[in-house]
Structures are given as structure tokens and as C-alpha cells.
């Protein structure tokens, strides 16, 4: 019988340990960056950039100052991100009481209050300064006004009065004016009508959300209209009013004589508004989750479709 000669066993544990350590470090960095990004509410930031960019195109039509618009969008993103971070910092204890927000970075303890405050302050200072130096003073002032309304008025008002939705809608409409003024164009009737559309659009949108999450809002102490009036009748009435007013206001740009095809725009804008209005009426009558979700989906579809229609017809 032949003897078995044992082969030396290569010890590679240190290499594996080093690789595992690097993987953990990379994972921790990625997780922290993901939490920072979540603090900024990126979907809201992207929506604001879309409406601001579209407004800039409509204001300058065929002579868009690309450099100014890019500066404006980048700085606007910082201001919007700062407002979202400050909002979550102020509501960190309230968010901990709501199921859909309890896992946010601040209430979950993954980001400290000091980190959030530092990020918010830094983004705001850089964003407003950037707008003032690289765009213009009007756009910078609008950006600062939007931040103040959202953080200092809307956020604390959520636990005090159902009027918070109206105040929040004002803050939400300002980015479209920022995009318009970034081109150097004066604020005329068309600009204000675009902002009014964005303002009114938020009522059916937020009433649907407020109904779907009414129990969460009640547990957190938010004075949303669906909490103050648990029947949903007032929320339904606001959704109908906002959707109804949206139709004539959205037709104002068709009055602009420089529009390419005002009648085409008026037809499609009316159809879009009528569809949203019909679903708002259905929600006001039914006041159930299905009607609320259908209205919410309609509002999410309305805004990009209306913006695309503006760009296709009026440019």
C-alpha cells in the first residue's frame, strides 16, 4: 500500500477577511448615502425640476439659455432637498408614530439630528447663493420664499390646521415661477396661470392622499381635512373645487397669441381637466379607497401630460 502524502493547505483566511471587511465598509457607505438621499425626498425634487425646466422652456421658447437654466435647476434641487430635510427633522417624532414614515432615516435613528441640520443648512446656503450669483436675484428670492413657506409655515401648521394643504400648495407652485424667471423673462399672465394650475392641481392630489392615509395622519396628530372631518365630505368638496377651477385656469395659456395652436391646446387641456374632475366627483361621492386611488393616479398622470401638451403645442 502506498503512503498518502498530505499536501500543504494554503491558508487564505486573511484574504477572505480583508475582502469581507471591504465589502462591509462599502455596504455601510452605500447605506449611509442611500439614507442621505432618502432625506431629500428625491421624487419631490425631480418633480420640481421637471416643472421648473418646462417653465423655462415656455418662457424663452426657441432661445433657451441652457447655461442659466442648468444653473437654476441644480441650485433649485439643493434648495428643495434642504426643505425636505428640514421638514423631516421637524417631524422626526411625528414620523415615528406613523407606519408609512417610521422607517425614515431620522425616526429610525440611522441619521442623527445634527447630521440632518448640517445637511439642510449647507444645501440651503449653497443653493440660494448659487441662484443669486449664477442666475438672478428674483429666482433666488423665490427659492428662499418657497423654503420658508414649506419649512417655517406649512410644516408646523400640519398639526394645527387643515389650512396646511393650502399653504403647502403655495410652496409647491413656486418652482414653476423659478424656472420662468431663471430665463430673465418677466412674470406675466401666462407665468402666473402656470403657477395657478400647479397650485390647484395639488388639492385633488392631496385630498386623495389624505383619505388613503387618514388613520396614519390621525395617529400622528396631523390636522388634515380627512382627520378634522372623518366623513371625507369636506375633502371631497375640496377635490371637486380644485379640479373644477383647474379647467378654466389651464386654458389661460391658450389666450396667448404667440401660442402655436391655441385651439388644439384648449381642446386637450379641457379633456384632461374633465377626466380629472370626473374622478374627483366620484371620489367625493364614494369616499372609498378605490375612488381615492383612481383620483390619485389621475392627478399623477395629469401633470406630466399637461406639461407635455404645453411644450408640444406652444413651442
N, C-alpha and C positions, 0 to 999 in steps of 0.2 A: 504494500500500500504506500502510495506517495504521501509525503507530508504536505499539509496545506500551509503555504507561506502567507501569512497575513500581510495585506498591503497597508501602507501608512494611510490614515484617514486625514483628509485635508480639513482643517478647522476653518470654517468660513463664517462663524457666528459674528465676529466683529463687523464684517462687511454687511451682513444682514441687519445687524443692529443699527449701523450707521444709515443704511438705506431707510429703515423703518423710522428712524429719528427725523430724517429729512422729509419723509412723506408726512409725518405728523406735523412738522413745522409748516410745510406748505399747506396742509389742510387747515391748520389753525389760522394762517394768514388769509386764505381764501374765505374761510368762515367769517372772519372779522370784517373783511371787505364787503362781503355779502350783507352783513348786518348794517354797515355804514350806508350801503346803497338802499337797503330797505327803509332806513330812517328818512331818506329823501323823498319817499313815495314816487318812484320813478314813472309810474303810469300817469300820474297827475302832471309831472314835469313834461313828459313827452306830449301830452295833450295841449298844454300851454304853449309849447314850442310850435306845434302844428298850427294853432290858430294865429299865433304871432307871425309866423312865416307866411301864412296865407294872406294876412292883413298887409304885410309889407309888399307882397306881390301886387295886391289890389291897389295899394296906394301909389305905387310907382309904375304900374303897368309894364310897358315894354322897356323901361330904363331902370331896372333894379340895380341899386348899388350893392353888389354882392358882398363886398368887404364890410360895409356898415351893417348889413343885415346879419352876417355871420357873427360879428362882434356882439350885436344886440341879442342874438339867440343864445350864445354862450353865456353872456352875463345874466340874461333872464333865467337861464337854467340854474345858475348859482343862487339868485335871489329866491326863486321858487323852492329850491332844495332847502335853503335856510329857513324859509317859512314853515315847511313841512317838519323839519327837525324841531323847531321851536314849539310847534303845535303838539308834537308827540311828547316833548319834555313837559309841557304844561299839563298834559293829560295822562301822564305816565301812571298815576294812581287810579284814575278812572278806567284807563285801558285794561288794567289788571283785573277789573271786575266784569269785563265783557269777554265772552267766549271767543269772538272773532278777532279780538285785539290783544288777548292776554299773552300771546306768544311773540309780540313785537319785541324788538331788542331791548328797549328800556324797561318795560314791566317784567320781562323775563330775566333781567339782570345781566344780559350779555354785553350791554353797553352802559357805562356809568353816566350819571347826570353831568359830571364835569366834562366828559368827552363830548356829549351832545351839545352842551352850551358852547364849548370851544368851536366845534364844527359849524354850528349855526352862526355864531358871530363872525367867524372867518369868512364863510361863504357870503354873508350879507355885505360885509365891508368890501370884499373884493368885487362882488357883483355890482353894487351901486357905484363904486369908484370907476369900474370898467365902463359902465354905461355913461357916466358923466364925462370921462376922458376920451373914449373912443366912439361914442355915438352922439348923444346930445343931452343937455340938461333936462329937457322935457321928459324924455324917456326914462332918465334916471329918477326924476321926481315921481313919475307914475309907478315905477318899480318899488320905490320906497313906500309910497302910499298903499300899494297892494299888500306889502308885507305888514304894515302897521294895522290895516283893516283886518287882515286874516288872523294875525297873531294876537294883537292887543285888544281887538274888539270882538271879532267873531268867536274865537276860541273860548274866552271866559263867558261869553253870552250863551253858549250852548247849555250851560247848567242853570241859566237864569230865565230865558225867554225863548219862545218859539220863533221870535223875530230873527234868531241867529241865521236862519236859512236865507233871509233877505240880505242880511249883511254879508254873508258868505258869497252870495251871488254877485254882489258888487265887486268883491275882491277877485272872483273868478272871471269877471268880464274885462278887467283892466289889461291883461296881457294882449288882447287884440288891439287895444289902443297903443300899447307899447310897440307892437310890430308896425303899426301905421306910422307913428311918429319917428320911428327909427330911420325912416327914409327921408325925413325932413319935411314931409307933407303936413299941411295944417289939418287940424281936426275939423272936418266938415260934416255935413249931414250924413253922408254915406258912412263915415267912420263911426259916428255915434249910433247909427242904425245897426251896424255890425255888432257893436258892443251891446246894444239893447237886445239883439237876438240871442247873444250868448247869456245875457242876464236872465231873460225869460225862459230860455231852454232849461235852465237849472231847476226850475220849480217842478215840472213833471218828473224830471230825472231824480231829484232828491226826495220827492214825496213817495215815489216807488221804493227807493232805498229805505226811507224812514219807516214805511209799512212793513217791509220784509224783516227789518231788524228792530222792530219796536220793542220787543222784550229785552233785548240787549241794552237798548238805549234807556229803558225804564230802570233796569238793574244798575246802570251806571249813573243814574241821576240826571241824564240829559233831558232838557225840556223841549224835545222835538214835538212837532204838531201831533204826531201819532201817539205820543205819550200824554200830552195835555188833553187830547180828545181821542180816547181809545177806540171810539167807533170808526174812526177814519173818515168821517164825513167832511171835516174841515180840510184834511189832507187831499181828499178827492176834489173838493171845490178849488183848492189852490192849483192842483194839477190841471184842471179844466181851464181855469183862468189864464195860467201861464201859456198853455198850448193854444188857446184861442187868440190871445194877444200876439203870439208869435207869428201868426199867419199874416196880418196886415203889416206888422213891423218888418218882416222878412221881405216884403215887396218894395220897400223904400229904395233899395239899390236899383230896382228896375226903372225908377224915375230919373235916374242919372242919364242924361242924354249921350254920354260918351260910352255907355254900355253897348256891347256888340249886338246882342239880340235880347232886348228887354222883354219882349213878349214871351219868348221861349223860357227865359229865366222865371218870369212871373208864373207861367203855367206850372213848371216843375216845382217851384217853391211852394205854390199853393197845394199841389198834390202831396208833397212831403209833409207840409204842416197839417193838412186834413187827415192824413193817416195817423199822425201822432195824436191829433185832437180826438179822433175816434177811439183810440186806445185809452186816452185819459178819461173819456166819458165812461168807457167800460169799467175802468178801474174804480171810478167814483161810485158806480152802481153796484158792482160786485164786491169790491173791497176784500178780495181774497189773494192768496199768494200767486195763483196763476195769472190773474189780471195784472198784478203788480210786476211780475217778471216780464210779461209781454210789453208792458209800458216801458220798463227799464231797457229792454232790448231795442225798442223803437227809438228811445232817446239816444242810445249809443250808436245807432245807425244814422239817425237824423243829422248829427253834427258833421261827420266826415262827408256825408252825401251832399249836404248843403254847401259846405266849403268847396267841394269839388265842382259843384254846379256853378258857384261864383267864379271860380278860376276858369272853367271851360267857356262860360258864356260872356263874361265881361272883359277878358283879356284879349 
